[in-house]
């Protein structure tokens, strides 16, 4: 450990954060505990700190005489100097570790974050043989599952799209399917037999070329690991390799929606000869996984990518918890040709999330939430317009659907606590405590606390419980929660995203609705994949949302509008799936 780190740890343990010249009584044993070392090592460290002019040390002589430590440098001075040294030496991992210390004063941590941002965004690294263009982006939580068969989080699904490819790709602008790993495809007139013709020469990141065996392996793996998304492929009666570069699927019934399933991240084609590991994913995407730890995910451009090689050489996604702003930064600190003001502010790209925040009831548990009047009362208490009005500066809009455009046409009547109280009494509520769960984020905690206060105003007792994203697929939530405040972000293929929302075993809708509710949904969805027109399928989704709205199975909350800040010299910028910028298309106009 660097001697300045020792000094910083001593100051934090003694809570001597600001005053220079402060004299503190202290024992070697207390310092040993603070520094996690032996008393002998403490004395060596103290000599070094004294030699560097950071402290004066006067050892107590004799039993009962404490030693005295004089502080010659303040915490802020030392921390900033040490942090600058880390950044100057390119020690990003150590800098991120350092800033993540919870015992740093809040104002000082915020200042360090500002310094760290100078090393985020786009950087140019000069090696002995080449010049590398690097993008560093922050993320604010640990990675959830990166397994295509189990991925449920928006960001992780996007990262997989950078690492892996699917047979076909969906274009949200034209709502058409484009060639990807398959250069062509066809079906019979009955839509019961589909054949995909694969590109030749497509390489996986480990060097082998892709064949139809890899496609069949990927499909078989979805069934073997019991993916929550395996319902998408339940119509497949058998799959056969026509050749190394063609594969045919025979279906049990007509399916006009089949291409949507083969453009989904679930069917990211994986190699048959590599055992899958989330820390060493092998795909055919524009980037390969160089390393994956809890702290950083590093993606490097794949030179043998079957399409255009990415302009960026490396992308680093650093975990910095509680960084504050949710605004993603795509800045270019190294460029100087743009004015200082432009460099400081950059440009903004705003985007509306498809999907929404909502409150959903757990119908798998017994409780008052099964009574319609209780859910109506909660609808009045969870007043989305009132909630947004009290969230100053929030870039959000009330939701009455998972789709923002439909929510814009909805009406949001005024609510009354008196009406909510009357409905609560009508439900037979007897004072029991209802357990409300929410994702462990500051924003969600504030929303839950706001709702708790509203409930208390009419005598409804709510206990609040947070859960980590990694717990999302565990049984804990089904077993313990009466209600959950959750969020669902839909993919760029919105039709498929909505169908997945109702059918995928990993979604809260599937996990919290009981069998009778699923039967009612299934009656609407039974012929969904056979319908030829998008308008007909949209009508089915409308009917389902109307059912959910009338029965208050879940309570729509609000849509979030996000922002990305970027430098004017950055080109190829467009918001892709889940609000992330497609790394493979970015380039810098110098």
C-alpha positions in Angstrom: 0.0 0.0 0.0 1.3 3.5 -0.9 2.4 5.6 2.1 -0.2 8.3 1.3 -2.9 5.6 1.5 -1.7 4.7 5.0 -1.9 8.4 6.0 -5.4 8.8 4.5 -6.6 5.7 6.4 -5.2 7.1 9.6 -6.9 10.4 9.1 -10.3 8.7 8.4 -10.0 6.4 11.3 -9.2 9.3 13.7 -11.8 11.6 12.0 -9.1 14.2 11.5 -10.3 15.4 8.1 -9.5 19.1 8.0 -7.4 20.7 10.7 -3.6 21.0 10.0 -1.4 21.0 13.1 -3.9 19.0 15.1 -2.3 17.0 17.9 -4.1 13.7 18.7 -3.5 11.2 21.5 -3.4 7.7 20.0 -2.0 4.2 20.7 0.0 2.0 18.4 -2.6 -0.7 18.9 -5.4 1.6 17.6 -3.3 2.5 14.6 -2.6 -1.2 14.0 -6.4 -1.8 13.9 -7.0 1.0 11.5 -4.2 -0.1 9.2 -4.9 -3.8 9.4 -1.3 -4.6 10.3 1.0 -5.5 13.2 2.3 -2.9 15.8 5.8 -3.5 14.4 4.6 -2.5 10.9 2.8 0.5 12.3 6.1 1.9 13.7 7.7 1.4 10.2 4.8 3.2 8.6 4.9 6.1 11.1 8.7 6.6 10.4 7.9 6.8 6.7 5.1 9.3 7.1 7.3 11.5 9.4 10.1 11.4 6.8 7.6 12.5 4.1 6.5 15.5 6.2 3.0 14.3 6.7 3.1 13.8 10.5 5.1 14.3 13.6 5.2 11.4 16.0 6.0 11.4 19.7 5.9 8.0 21.3 4.6 7.7 24.8 7.3 6.5 27.2 6.3 4.3 30.1 3.1 2.6 31.1 -0.1 4.7 30.8 1.6 7.4 28.7 -0.2 7.7 25.3 1.6 8.7 22.1 0.9 11.9 20.3 0.3 12.3 16.5 0.6 15.7 14.9 -1.2 16.1 11.6 0.9 18.2 9.1 -1.3 17.8 6.0 -5.0 17.9 5.6 -7.1 15.0 4.3 -8.3 17.0 1.3 -4.8 18.0 0.2 -3.5 14.5 0.5 -6.4 12.8 -1.1 -6.5 15.1 -4.2 -2.7 14.8 -4.6 -2.8 11.0 -4.4 -5.8 10.8 -6.7 -4.1 12.9 -9.3 -1.1 10.6 -9.2 -3.4 7.6 -9.8 -5.0 9.2 -12.9 -1.7 10.5 -14.2 -0.3 6.9 -14.2 -3.4 5.5 -15.8 -4.3 3.4 -12.8 -8.0 3.6 -13.4 -8.8 0.4 -11.4 -7.0 1.8 -8.3 -8.7 5.2 -8.8 -12.2 3.6 -9.0 -11.4 1.4 -6.0 -10.3 4.5 -4.1 -13.3 6.6 -4.9 -15.6 3.8 -3.9 -14.5 4.0 -0.2 -17.7 4.6 1.8 -15.9 6.5 4.6 -14.7 9.3 2.3 -16.5 12.6 3.1 -19.3 13.2 0.6 -18.1 16.6 -0.7 -14.6 15.2 -1.2 -15.9 12.1 -3.0 -17.9 14.4 -5.3 -14.8 16.4 -6.1 -12.9 13.2 -7.0 -15.7 12.2 -9.3 -15.2 15.4 -11.2 -11.5 14.6 -11.5 -12.3 11.1 -12.6 -14.6 12.4 -15.4 -11.5 13.8 -17.1 -10.5 10.2 -17.7 -13.9 9.1 -18.8 -15.5 9.5 -22.2 -13.2 9.2 -25.2 -9.4 8.8 -24.7 -6.4 8.3 -27.0 -3.8 5.8 -25.7 -0.4 5.6 -27.4 1.3 2.3 -27.3 4.7 1.3 -28.7 3.2 0.2 -31.9 -0.2 1.9 -32.3 -2.7 4.5 -31.3 -5.8 3.2 -29.6 -9.2 5.0 -29.4 -10.8 4.1 -26.1 -14.2 4.9 -24.7 -14.7 4.7 -20.9 -18.3 4.7 -19.6 -19.5 4.4 -16.1 -22.2 2.0 -14.8 -23.8 2.3 -11.4 -24.4 -1.3 -10.4 -22.9 -4.7 -10.6 -23.6 -6.8 -13.7 -26.5 -9.1 -13.6 -26.7 -12.2 -15.8 -24.9 -12.0 -19.1 -26.2 -15.4 -20.2 -28.4 -15.0 -23.3 -30.7 -17.7 -22.0 -31.3 -15.8 -18.7 -30.6 -12.2 -19.4 -33.3 -10.0 -18.0 -31.7 -6.5 -17.5 -31.7 -3.9 -20.2 -28.1 -3.0 -20.0 -26.9 -6.6 -19.9 -29.0 -7.4 -23.0 -27.3 -4.4 -24.8 -23.8 -5.6 -23.8 -24.6 -9.0 -25.3 -25.6 -7.4 -28.5 -22.1 -6.0 -28.8 -20.6 -9.5 -28.1 -22.9 -11.8 -30.0 -25.0 -11.8 -33.2 -28.4 -13.4 -34.1 -29.6 -14.9 -37.3 -31.5 -11.8 -38.3 -31.7 -8.3 -37.1 -34.7 -6.1 -36.5 -34.7 -2.5 -37.9 -37.0 -0.4 -35.7 -37.2 2.4 -38.3 -38.5 0.3 -41.1 -39.9 -2.5 -38.9 -38.2 -4.9 -41.3 -35.8 -7.8 -40.7 -32.3 -7.5 -42.0 -29.6 -10.1 -42.7 -27.2 -10.8 -39.9 -25.6 -14.3 -39.4 -28.2 -15.5 -42.0 -27.8 -13.8 -45.3 -31.2 -15.1 -46.5 -34.3 -17.0 -45.3 -37.6 -18.4 -46.5 -40.7 -20.1 -45.3 -43.3 -22.2 -47.0 -46.8 -20.8 -47.8 -48.2 -22.2 -44.6 -45.5 -20.6 -42.4 -44.7 -24.0 -40.9 -41.3 -24.5 -42.4 -38.5 -21.9 -42.1 -35.0 -22.2 -43.6 -32.1 -19.9 -42.8 -29.1 -19.7 -45.1 -25.9 -18.8 -43.1 -23.1 -16.5 -44.2 -19.8 -18.3 -44.9 -16.6 -17.2 -43.2 -18.2 -15.8 -40.0 -15.7 -16.3 -37.2 -16.3 -16.6 -33.5 -13.9 -14.7 -31.2 -11.9 -17.9 -30.6 -11.2 -18.2 -34.3 -13.4 -21.0 -35.6 -15.9 -20.4 -38.4 -19.6 -20.6 -37.6 -21.8 -23.4 -39.1 -25.4 -24.7 -38.7 -24.2 -26.9 -35.8 -23.7 -23.8 -33.7 -27.2 -22.6 -34.4 -28.7 -25.9 -33.3 -26.4 -26.0 -30.3 -27.7 -22.6 -29.2 -31.3 -23.7 -29.6 -30.7 -26.9 -27.7 -29.0 -25.1 -24.9 -32.0 -22.9 -24.3 -34.1 -26.0 -23.6 -31.4 -27.8 -21.6 -30.8 -24.9 -19.2 -34.6 -24.2 -19.0 -34.4 -20.6 -20.1 -37.3 -18.4 -19.0 -37.6 -17.5 -22.7 -37.9 -21.0 -24.1 -41.6 -20.5 -24.8 -40.5 -18.6 -28.0 -39.4 -21.9 -29.6 -42.1 -24.2 -28.4 -43.7 -24.3 -31.9 -40.5 -26.0 -33.2 -41.2 -29.7 -33.8 -37.8 -30.5 -35.1 -34.7 -28.7 -36.4 -32.4 -30.1 -39.0 -29.1 -29.0 -40.6 -29.6 -29.0 -44.3 -25.9 -28.4 -44.7 -23.1 -26.6 -42.9 -24.6 -23.3 -44.0 -28.4 -24.0 -44.0 -30.8 -25.0 -41.2 -34.5 -25.8 -41.4 -37.1 -25.6 -38.6 -40.3 -27.5 -38.9 -43.2 -26.0 -36.8 -46.2 -27.6 -35.2 -48.4 -24.7 -36.3 -48.2 -21.6 -38.6 -46.0 -18.9 -37.1 -45.7 -15.6 -39.0 -43.9 -14.1 -36.0 -41.0 -16.5 -36.2 -38.3 -14.0 -37.3 -38.9 -11.9 -34.2 -37.8 -14.9 -32.1 -34.6 -15.4 -34.1 -33.6 -11.7 -33.8 -34.0 -11.8 -30.0 -30.9 -11.7 -27.7 -32.0 -15.1 -26.4 -30.9 -16.6 -29.7 -27.5 -15.1 -29.7 -25.5 -17.8 -31.5 -22.9 -19.5 -29.3 -20.2 -21.9 -30.3 -20.8 -25.6 -29.7 -17.2 -26.3 -28.8 -16.8 -23.8 -26.0 -18.4 -24.2 -22.5 -20.3 -21.1 -21.8 -19.0 -18.7 -19.1 -20.4 -15.3 -18.3 -16.8 -14.1 -17.6 -15.5 -15.3 -20.9 -18.3 -15.0 -23.5 -17.4 -16.2 -27.0 -19.6 -14.8 -29.8 -19.4 -13.3 -33.3 -20.2 -9.7 -32.4 -18.2 -6.5 -33.2 -16.4 -6.7 -29.8 -14.9 -9.5 -27.9 -14.8 -9.8 -24.1 -11.3 -8.9 -23.1 -12.0 -9.1 -19.4 -15.0 -9.1 -17.1 -14.8 -8.5 -13.3 -17.2 -7.0 -10.8 -15.5 -3.7 -11.3 -14.9 -3.4 -15.1 -16.1 -5.0 -18.3 -13.6 -4.5 -21.1 -14.6 -4.9 -24.8 -12.0 -4.9 -27.6 -12.8 -4.5 -31.3 -12.9 -7.9 -33.1 -10.8 -7.5 -36.3 -12.5 -10.5 -37.9 -16.0 -9.3 -37.4 -18.2 -10.3 -40.4 -19.3 -6.7 -40.9 -17.5 -3.4 -40.7 -14.8 -3.4 -38.0 -15.7 -1.0 -35.1 -13.8 2.3 -35.2 -13.3 2.2 -31.4 -10.5 -0.1 -30.3 -11.6 -0.6 -26.8 -14.7 0.1 -24.6 -14.4 0.0 -20.8 -17.5 0.0 -18.6 -16.5 0.9 -15.0 -18.6 0.3 -11.9 -18.8 3.4 -9.8 -21.8 3.0 -7.4 -23.9 6.0 -6.6 -22.2 8.3 -9.0 -25.2 10.7 -8.9 -26.4 11.6 -12.4 -27.9 8.9 -14.6 -26.9 10.9 -17.6 -24.5 8.9 -19.8 -21.4 10.7 -20.8 -19.9 10.4 -24.3 -17.3 13.2 -24.1 -13.9 13.8 -25.7 -11.7 15.3 -23.0 -8.6 15.0 -25.2 -9.8 17.1 -28.1 -9.1 20.9 -28.0 -10.4 22.2 -31.3 -13.9 22.9 -29.9 -14.5 25.9 -27.7 -14.2 25.5 -23.9 -17.9 26.1 -23.4 -18.8 23.4 -26.0 -16.4 21.0 -24.4 -18.0 21.6 -21.0 -21.6 21.2 -22.1 -21.4 19.2 -25.3 -24.6 18.2 -27.0 -27.5 16.3 -25.6 -29.4 13.4 -27.1 -32.7 12.8 -25.3 -34.6 9.5 -25.7 -37.9 8.2 -24.4 -37.8 4.7 -22.9 -40.3 2.2 -24.2 -41.8 0.6 -21.1 -42.6 2.2 -17.8 -42.3 2.1 -14.0 -45.2 0.4 -12.4 -46.6 -1.2 -9.2 -47.6 -4.8 -9.4 -49.5 -7.0 -6.9 -48.4 -10.5 -6.0 -51.3 -12.7 -6.6 -49.3 -15.8 -5.7 -49.5 -14.8 -2.0 -52.7 -14.7 0.1 -53.7 -11.3 1.2 -56.0 -8.3 0.8 -54.4 -7.5 -2.6 -56.8 -10.0 -4.1 -59.8 -7.7 -3.3 -60.6 -5.4 -6.2 -61.5 -2.5 -3.9 -58.1 -2.7 -2.2 -56.4 -2.4 -5.6 -58.7 0.5 -6.6 -57.6 2.2 -3.4 -54.0 1.7 -4.3 -54.6 3.1 -7.7 -55.7 6.4 -6.1 -52.9 6.3 -3.6 -50.3 5.7 -6.3 -51.2 8.9 -8.1 -48.7 9.1 -10.9 -49.3 12.8 -11.7 -49.0 13.9 -8.1 -45.8 11.8 -7.7 -44.2 13.4 -10.7 -45.2 16.9 -9.7 -43.4 16.4 -6.4 -40.3 15.1 -8.0 -38.7 18.3 -9.0 -36.7 18.3 -12.2 -37.8 14.8 -13.1 -37.8 14.0 -16.8 -40.8 11.7 -16.7 -44.4 11.5 -18.0 -47.4 9.7 -16.5 -48.0 6.2 -17.9 -51.3 4.5 -18.7 -49.7 1.8 -20.9 -46.3 0.3 -21.5 -46.1 2.5 -24.6 -45.5 6.2 -24.2 -47.6 7.2 -27.3 -50.6 5.5 -25.8 -50.1 7.1 -22.5 -50.1 10.6 -24.1 -53.7 10.0 -25.1 -54.9 8.9 -21.7 -56.7 11.0 -19.1 -55.5 11.2 -15.5 -58.3 12.4 -13.2 -57.7 14.0 -9.8 -57.5 11.6 -6.9 -58.8 11.9 -3.4 -57.5 10.4 -0.2 -61.1 10.3 1.1 -62.1 8.1 -1.8 -59.1 5.9 -1.3 -60.1 5.5 2.4 -63.6 4.5 1.5 -62.4 1.9 -0.9 -59.9 0.6 1.7 -62.8 0.2 4.2 -64.9 -1.5 1.5 -62.1 -4.1 0.9 -62.2 -5.3 4.5 -58.7 -4.2 5.3 -58.0 -5.0 9.0 -54.8 -3.1 9.7 -52.4 -5.8 8.5 -49.0 -4.6 7.3 -48.4 -5.0 3.5 -44.9 -5.6 2.3 -43.8 -3.3 -0.5 -40.5 -4.2 -2.3 -38.5 -1.9 -4.6 -35.2 -2.1 -6.4 -32.3 -0.9 -4.3 -31.8 2.6 -5.9 -32.1 6.0 -4.4 -34.9 7.1 -6.8 -37.0 3.9 -6.2 -36.5 4.3 -2.4 -37.8 7.9 -2.6 -40.9 6.7 -4.6 -41.6 3.9 -2.1 -41.3 6.3 0.8 -43.6 8.8 -0.9 -46.2 6.0 -1.4 -45.8 4.8 2.2 -46.7 8.3 3.5 -49.8 8.4 1.3 -50.9 5.0 2.7 -50.3 6.1 6.3 -52.6 9.1 5.7 -55.6 6.7 5.4 -54.4 4.1 7.9 -52.9 1.6 5.5 -49.7 0.1 6.9 -46.8 -0.4 4.5 -43.4 -1.8 5.3 -40.6 -1.1 2.8 -38.0 -3.6 1.7 -35.3 -3.2 -0.9 -34.0 -5.9 -3.2 -30.8 -6.1 -5.3 -31.1 -6.6 -9.0 -29.3 -9.9 -8.6 -32.2 -11.1 -6.5 -34.7 -10.5 -9.3 -35.0 -14.1 -10.4 -34.9 -15.6 -7.0 -37.9 -17.0 -5.2 -37.5 -14.5 -2.4 -39.7 -11.9 -4.1 -42.6 -14.3 -4.8 -42.5 -15.7 -1.3 -42.2 -12.4 0.6 -43.6 -9.4 -1.4 -47.2 -8.3 -1.5 -46.4 -5.6 -4.0 -43.4 -4.5 -5.9 -42.5 -1.2 -7.6 -40.7 -2.3 -10.7 -39.7 -1.2 -14.2 -39.8 -2.8 -17.6 -37.8 -1.4 -20.5 -38.8 -2.8 -23.9 -36.5 -3.7 -26.7 -36.3 -1.8 -30.1 -38.5 -4.6 -31.4 -41.4 -3.4 -29.3 -43.9 -6.0 -30.5 -41.6 -8.8 -29.4 -40.9 -7.0 -26.2 -44.5 -6.8 -25.3 -45.1 -10.4 -26.1 -42.1 -11.3 -24.0 -43.4 -9.2 -21.1 -46.6 -11.4 -21.0 -45.1 -14.8 -21.8 -41.5 -14.8 -20.4 -41.2 -16.8 -17.2 -38.7 -14.3 -15.8 -41.0 -11.2 -15.8 -42.9 -10.0 -12.8 -46.2 -10.3 -14.7 -45.6 -14.0 -15.3 -44.3 -14.6 -11.8 -46.9 -12.6 -9.8 -50.1 -13.5 -11.7 -51.9 -16.7 -10.7 -53.1 -19.4 -13.1 -56.5 -17.9 -13.8 -55.0 -14.6 -14.8 -52.5 -16.4 -17.1 -55.4 -18.3 -18.7 -57.2 -15.0 -19.4 -54.1 -13.6 -21.0 -53.5 -16.8 -23.0 -56.9 -16.6 -24.5 -55.9 -13.3 -26.1 -52.5 -14.4 -27.1 -53.3 -17.9 -28.4 -53.3 -16.9 -32.1 -51.0 -13.9 -31.8 -48.1 -15.4 -33.8 -50.5 -16.4 -36.7 -51.8 -12.9 -37.2 -50.5 -11.4 -40.5 -50.7 -7.7 -39.8 -49.1 -5.5 -37.1 -52.4 -3.7 -36.6 -54.2 -6.9 -35.6 -51.4 -7.8 -33.2 -51.6 -4.3 -31.7 -55.3 -4.8 -31.1 -54.5 -7.9 -29.1 -52.0 -5.9 -27.0 -54.6 -3.2 -26.5 -57.2 -5.7 -25.2 -54.6 -7.1 -22.7 -53.6 -3.7 -21.4 -57.3 -2.8 -21.1 -57.9 -5.9 -19.0 -54.9 -5.2 -16.8 -56.1 -1.6 -16.4 -59.7 -2.4 -15.5 -58.7 -5.1 -13.1 -55.8 -3.1 -11.6 -53.6 -6.2 -11.8 -50.7 -3.7 -12.0 -50.7 0.1 -11.7 -49.0 2.0 -14.4 -46.6 4.7 -13.0 -44.5 6.8 -15.4 -42.2 6.7 -18.4 -38.7 8.0 -18.0 -36.9 10.2 -20.5 -33.2 9.8 -20.4 -30.3 11.9 -21.7 -26.9 11.2 -23.1 -24.3 14.0 -23.3 -21.8 13.9 -26.1 -19.0 16.0 -27.7 -19.8 17.7 -31.0 -16.9 15.9 -32.8 -18.5 12.6 -32.0 -20.2 11.0 -35.1 -22.3 7.9 -35.7 -24.3 8.6 -32.6 -27.8 7.1 -32.3 -29.7 5.6 -29.5 -30.0 1.8 -29.9 -31.7 -0.8 -27.7 -32.3 0.1 -24.1 -31.0 3.7 -24.4 -27.4 2.8 -25.0 -25.3 4.1 -27.9 -24.1 1.5 -30.4 -20.4 1.4 -29.6 -19.7 -0.3 -33.0 -20.8 2.7 -35.0 -19.1 5.5 -33.1 -16.2 7.5 -34.6 -14.5 10.9 -34.0 -14.2 13.6 -36.6 -10.8 15.1 -35.8 
